[in-house]
Amino acid sequence: LDLILGDVERLRSQIGNVLRAAQIDGPFGLKTNLEETELYAYLEDHLAARRLGLERMQSGVRLELAPSAPVWVRLDRALFRQALDNLLDNAVKYARPDAGGVHI
């Protein structure tokens, strides 16, 4: 069930990516919604939601988030999630099994 839910989330994200790409080419361009966000908490929540699916992409790869002091940023959560998902997917996909994990 966790694997299925992870796949559903990944597909939902890909559909969102396609829709946002279509907005860029549209007549009004891409609209952003910047929000004050505590970056470490955002990364923790996002990794918690994606960890199982990402770690199953390649067995033996672990995701590790290094501790950090609070850092506040203004970002568009949907666009940031899109970029983060692409980076995480590639990091896991191309990680060397002997590297011990993906460190964020």
Phi and psi in degrees as GROMACS dihedral restraints (atoms count N, CA, C in turn):
[ dihedral_restraints ]
;  ai    aj    ak    al  type     phi  dphi    fc
    3     4     5     6     1   -61.5    20    10
    4     5     6     7     1   -40.1    20    10
    6     7     8     9     1   -64.7    20    10
    7     8     9    10     1   -43.1    20    10
    9    10    11    12     1   -62.8    20    10
   10    11    12    13     1   -45.6    20    10
   12    13    14    15     1   -63.1    20    10
   13    14    15    16     1   -37.8    20    10
   15    16    17    18     1   -62.9    20    10
   16    17    18    19     1   -41.3    20    10
   18    19    20    21     1   -66.1    20    10
   19    20    21    22     1   -39.4    20    10
   21    22    23    24     1   -61.6    20    10
   22    23    24    25     1   -43.8    20    10
   24    25    26    27     1   -63.4    20    10
   25    26    27    28     1   -41.8    20    10
   27    28    29    30     1   -63.5    20    10
   28    29    30    31     1   -42.9    20    10
   30    31    32    33     1   -66.7    20    10
   31    32    33    34     1   -39.4    20    10
   33    34    35    36     1   -60.5    20    10
   34    35    36    37     1   -41.2    20    10
   36    37    38    39     1   -64.8    20    10
   37    38    39    40     1   -42.1    20    10
   39    40    41    42     1   -64.6    20    10
   40    41    42    43     1   -39.0    20    10
   42    43    44    45     1   -63.5    20    10
   43    44    45    46     1   -43.1    20    10
   45    46    47    48     1   -60.4    20    10
   46    47    48    49     1   -38.8    20    10
   48    49    50    51     1   -61.7    20    10
   49    50    51    52     1   -43.3    20    10
   51    52    53    54     1   -64.8    20    10
   52    53    54    55     1   -42.6    20    10
   54    55    56    57     1   -64.8    20    10
   55    56    57    58     1   -41.0    20    10
   57    58    59    60     1   -66.9    20    10
   58    59    60    61     1   -37.6    20    10
   60    61    62    63     1   -63.0    20    10
   61    62    63    64     1   -37.8    20    10
   63    64    65    66     1   -65.8    20    10
   64    65    66    67     1   -34.7    20    10
   66    67    68    69     1   -63.2    20    10
   67    68    69    70     1   -39.1    20    10
   69    70    71    72     1   -58.8    20    10
   70    71    72    73     1   -41.4    20    10
   72    73    74    75     1   -83.2    20    10
   73    74    75    76     1    -9.0    20    10
   75    76    77    78     1   -74.3    20    10
   76    77    78    79     1   173.5    20    10
   78    79    80    81     1   -67.3    20    10
   79    80    81    82     1   -22.2    20    10
   81    82    83    84     1  -105.1    20    10
   82    83    84    85     1    -2.7    20    10
   84    85    86    87     1    71.9    20    10
   85    86    87    88     1  -174.4    20    10
   87    88    89    90     1   -88.3    20    10
   88    89    90    91     1   125.1    20    10
   90    91    92    93     1   -92.1    20    10
   91    92    93    94     1   135.8    20    10
   93    94    95    96     1  -109.9    20    10
   94    95    96    97     1   153.2    20    10
   96    97    98    99     1  -127.8    20    10
   97    98    99   100     1    86.2    20    10
   99   100   101   102     1   -76.6    20    10
  100   101   102   103     1   133.4    20    10
  102   103   104   105     1  -132.8    20    10
  103   104   105   106     1   144.5    20    10
  105   106   107   108     1   -67.8    20    10
  106   107   108   109     1   125.2    20    10
  108   109   110   111     1  -138.2    20    10
  109   110   111   112     1   135.2    20    10
  111   112   113   114     1   -82.6    20    10
  112   113   114   115     1   112.6    20    10
  114   115   116   117     1   -61.9    20    10
  115   116   117   118     1   -46.2    20    10
  117   118   119   120     1   -63.4    20    10
  118   119   120   121     1   -44.5    20    10
  120   121   122   123     1   -63.0    20    10
  121   122   123   124     1   -39.6    20    10
  123   124   125   126     1   -61.7    20    10
  124   125   126   127     1   -46.5    20    10
  126   127   128   129     1   -63.3    20    10
  127   128   129   130     1   -41.3    20    10
  129   130   131   132     1   -58.3    20    10
  130   131   132   133     1   -48.9    20    10
  132   133   134   135     1   -63.7    20    10
  133   134   135   136     1   -43.4    20    10
  135   136   137   138     1   -65.3    20    10
  136   137   138   139     1   -43.3    20    10
  138   139   140   141     1   -66.2    20    10
  139   140   141   142     1   -37.0    20    10
  141   142   143   144     1   -60.7    20    10
  142   143   144   145     1   -39.2    20    10
  144   145   146   147     1   -72.6    20    10
  145   146   147   148     1   -31.9    20    10
  147   148   149   150     1  -103.6    20    10
  148   149   150   151     1   -12.0    20    10
  150   151   152   153     1   -53.7    20    10
  151   152   153   154     1   -52.0    20    10
  153   154   155   156     1   -58.8    20    10
  154   155   156   157     1   -48.3    20    10
  156   157   158   159     1   -63.9    20    10
  157   158   159   160     1   -41.1    20    10
  159   160   161   162     1   -67.2    20    10
  160   161   162   163     1   -42.5    20    10
  162   163   164   165     1   -69.5    20    10
  163   164   165   166     1   -23.7    20    10
  165   166   167   168     1   -81.8    20    10
  166   167   168   169     1   -16.8    20    10
  168   169   170   171     1   -59.3    20    10
  169   170   171   172     1   -38.8    20    10
  171   172   173   174     1  -142.8    20    10
  172   173   174   175     1   113.4    20    10
  174   175   176   177     1   -62.8    20    10
  175   176   177   178     1   144.2    20    10
  177   178   179   180     1    89.7    20    10
  178   179   180   181     1    -8.4    20    10
  180   181   182   183     1   -95.1    20    10
  181   182   183   184     1   127.3    20    10
  183   184   185   186     1  -112.0    20    10
  184   185   186   187     1   145.6    20    10
  186   187   188   189     1   -98.9    20    10
  187   188   189   190     1   130.8    20    10
  189   190   191   192     1  -130.8    20    10
  190   191   192   193     1   127.4    20    10
  192   193   194   195     1  -103.0    20    10
  193   194   195   196     1   118.4    20    10
  195   196   197   198     1   -69.8    20    10
  196   197   198   199     1   139.8    20    10
  198   199   200   201     1   -60.5    20    10
  199   200   201   202     1   149.7    20    10
  201   202   203   204     1  -150.1    20    10
  202   203   204   205     1   150.3    20    10
  204   205   206   207     1   -69.8    20    10
  205   206   207   208     1   156.9    20    10
  207   208   209   210     1   -58.0    20    10
  208   209   210   211     1   133.1    20    10
  210   211   212   213     1  -129.7    20    10
  211   212   213   214     1   119.3    20    10
  213   214   215   216     1   -96.2    20    10
  214   215   216   217     1   132.6    20    10
  216   217   218   219     1  -135.6    20    10
  217   218   219   220     1   158.0    20    10
  219   220   221   222     1  -102.8    20    10
  220   221   222   223     1   119.9    20    10
  222   223   224   225     1  -148.6    20    10
  223   224   225   226     1   158.3    20    10
  225   226   227   228     1   -87.7    20    10
  226   227   228   229     1   112.6    20    10
  228   229   230   231     1   -59.4    20    10
  229   230   231   232     1   -40.7    20    10
  231   232   233   234     1   -66.7    20    10
  232   233   234   235     1   -44.5    20    10
  234   235   236   237     1   -69.2    20    10
  235   236   237   238     1   -38.7    20    10
  237   238   239   240     1   -65.5    20    10
  238   239   240   241     1   -41.3    20    10
  240   241   242   243     1   -61.3    20    10
  241   242   243   244     1   -39.4    20    10
  243   244   245   246     1   -61.4    20    10
  244   245   246   247     1   -47.9    20    10
  246   247   248   249     1   -65.3    20    10
  247   248   249   250     1   -43.1    20    10
  249   250   251   252     1   -63.0    20    10
  250   251   252   253     1   -43.3    20    10
  252   253   254   255     1   -60.7    20    10
  253   254   255   256     1   -41.9    20    10
  255   256   257   258     1   -62.7    20    10
  256   257   258   259     1   -43.7    20    10
  258   259   260   261     1   -64.5    20    10
  259   260   261   262     1   -44.6    20    10
  261   262   263   264     1   -64.6    20    10
  262   263   264   265     1   -45.1    20    10
  264   265   266   267     1   -58.0    20    10
  265   266   267   268     1   -45.9    20    10
  267   268   269   270     1   -68.5    20    10
  268   269   270   271     1   -39.5    20    10
  270   271   272   273     1   -61.5    20    10
  271   272   273   274     1   -42.7    20    10
  273   274   275   276     1   -72.2    20    10
  274   275   276   277     1   -43.9    20    10
  276   277   278   279     1   -60.2    20    10
  277   278   279   280     1   -38.3    20    10
  279   280   281   282     1  -106.7    20    10
  280   281   282   283     1    11.1    20    10
  282   283   284   285     1   -70.0    20    10
  283   284   285   286     1   141.2    20    10
  285   286   287   288     1   -78.8    20    10
  286   287   288   289     1   131.0    20    10
  288   289   290   291     1   -57.5    20    10
  289   290   291   292     1   -29.6    20    10
  291   292   293   294     1   -83.3    20    10
  292   293   294   295     1    -0.8    20    10
  294   295   296   297     1   -77.3    20    10
  295   296   297   298     1   -16.0    20    10
  297   298   299   300     1    88.5    20    10
  298   299   300   301     1    -3.7    20    10
  300   301   302   303     1   139.9    20    10
  301   302   303   304     1   177.1    20    10
  303   304   305   306     1  -104.7    20    10
  304   305   306   307     1   119.8    20    10
  306   307   308   309     1  -102.8    20    10
  307   308   309   310     1   127.5    20    10
